[in-house]
Amino acid sequence: MLTRKTKGAVFTVRPRPGKPQEGLISYNGVVYPCALGRGGIESRKREGDGATPLASMRPLRIYYRSDRRKSGVGPVRLPAFPIRPDLGWCDAPDNANYNRPVRLPFAASHEAMLREDRLYDVCVVLDWNITSRGRNLGSAIFLHIAKPSFSPTEGCIAVSPTVMGRLLPALSTQARIIVSR
């Protein structure tokens, strides 16, 4: 039973049997395919291991491509921000901005959020290693759009654009995305 503090939608993510980079995300009794990290699911997540963390994570905010999504992200219960050309995400463990959005150009290692592919057309930031950051414990764990082939991610959870549209209205800061084995 959910307590008042944890009241919200619960999404469960697990690997497909025998296929650790492919997953299933369940919400409200419906199961959808998803892509997981190339390193499978890992309880001891480290920067660069390509693993999806074994964890319960909260969605924090949404970034989206306003040039590709003219109507935005629809009715959502999370803060939503258009991705600017100068938006990046720091993945340099020794930098003070580790696992934080940064303004480009940025000297330390980072990921540009404005991508040519469609992976970040909608990108939900999950709270992995954000509230209390630990160096080398992993950065940029997102729920985002999957490649058409559903090939593995660098540690994120990725779904089709249709599934993203179905999940977005249920996401809030009280929701939980629970990744298990």
Residue pairs with C-beta under 8 A, 6 or more apart in sequence:
2 8
2 10
6 174
6 176
7 174
8 172
8 173
8 174
8 175
8 176
9 27
9 28
9 170
9 171
9 172
9 174
9 175
9 176
10 27
10 175
10 176
10 178
11 25
11 26
11 27
11 167
11 170
11 175
11 176
11 177
11 178
12 25
12 26
12 27
12 178
12 180
13 23
13 24
13 25
13 26
13 34
13 36
13 52
13 157
13 177
13 178
13 179
13 180
14 23
14 24
14 179
14 180
14 181
15 21
15 22
15 23
15 24
15 36
15 40
15 41
15 181
16 22
16 23
16 24
20 36
20 40
20 41
21 35
21 36
21 37
21 38
21 40
21 151
21 152
22 33
22 34
22 35
22 36
22 150
23 33
23 34
23 35
23 36
23 52
23 157
24 31
24 32
24 33
24 34
25 31
25 32
25 33
25 34
25 157
25 159
25 163
25 167
25 177
26 32
27 166
27 167
27 170
28 170
30 166
32 159
32 160
32 163
32 166
33 150
33 159
33 160
33 163
34 146
34 150
34 157
34 158
34 159
34 163
35 146
35 147
35 150
35 151
35 152
35 153
35 157
35 158
35 159
36 52
36 152
36 153
36 157
37 49
37 50
37 51
37 52
37 152
37 153
37 154
37 155
37 156
38 50
38 51
38 152
38 153
38 154
39 49
39 50
39 51
39 52
39 155
40 51
40 52
41 51
41 52
41 53
41 54
41 179
41 180
41 181
42 49
42 51
42 52
42 53
42 54
43 53
43 54
45 51
45 53
45 54
45 55
45 128
45 129
45 137
45 138
45 155
46 136
46 137
46 138
47 91
47 93
47 136
47 137
47 138
47 139
49 138
49 155
50 152
50 153
50 154
50 155
51 138
51 155
52 141
52 153
52 155
52 156
52 157
52 179
53 128
53 138
53 141
53 155
53 179
54 179
54 180
54 181
55 128
55 178
55 179
56 176
56 177
56 178
56 179
57 126
57 127
57 128
57 141
57 176
57 177
57 178
57 179
58 126
58 127
58 173
58 174
58 175
58 176
58 177
59 78
59 124
59 125
59 126
59 127
59 143
59 171
59 172
59 173
59 175
59 177
60 78
60 79
60 124
60 125
60 126
60 127
60 130
60 173
61 78
61 79
61 80
61 81
61 124
61 125
62 73
62 76
62 78
62 79
62 80
62 81
62 122
62 123
62 124
62 125
62 168
62 171
63 80
63 81
63 82
63 83
63 87
63 113
63 120
63 122
63 123
63 125
64 72
64 73
64 80
64 81
64 82
64 83
64 121
64 122
64 123
65 82
65 83
65 114
65 118
65 120
65 121
65 122
66 72
66 82
66 83
68 118
68 121
69 121
69 122
72 80
73 80
73 122
73 168
74 165
74 168
74 169
75 169
76 168
76 169
76 171
77 169
77 171
77 172
77 173
78 124
78 171
78 172
78 173
83 113
83 114
83 120
83 123
84 114
85 104
85 114
86 103
86 104
86 105
87 101
87 102
87 103
87 104
87 112
87 113
87 114
88 101
88 102
88 103
88 104
88 106
88 110
88 111
88 112
88 113
89 99
89 100
89 101
89 102
89 110
89 111
89 113
89 139
89 140
90 97
90 98
90 99
90 100
90 101
90 102
90 106
90 108
90 109
90 110
90 139
91 98
91 99
91 109
91 110
91 111
91 139
91 140
92 98
92 108
92 109
92 110
93 135
93 136
93 139
94 108
94 135
95 108
95 109
97 106
97 108
98 133
98 135
98 139
99 129
99 130
99 133
99 138
99 139
99 140
100 130
101 113
102 108
102 110
104 110
104 112
111 140
113 120
113 123
114 120
117 147
118 145
118 161
119 144
119 145
119 146
119 147
119 158
120 142
120 144
120 145
121 145
121 161
122 144
122 145
122 161
122 164
122 168
123 142
123 143
123 144
123 145
124 142
124 143
124 144
124 168
124 171
125 142
126 141
126 142
126 143
126 157
126 177
128 138
128 141
129 137
129 138
129 139
129 141
138 155
140 154
140 155
140 156
141 155
141 156
142 156
142 157
143 156
143 157
143 158
143 159
143 164
143 167
143 177
144 153
144 156
144 157
144 158
144 164
145 158
145 159
145 160
145 161
145 164
146 153
146 158
146 159
146 160
147 158
150 158
157 177
157 179
159 167
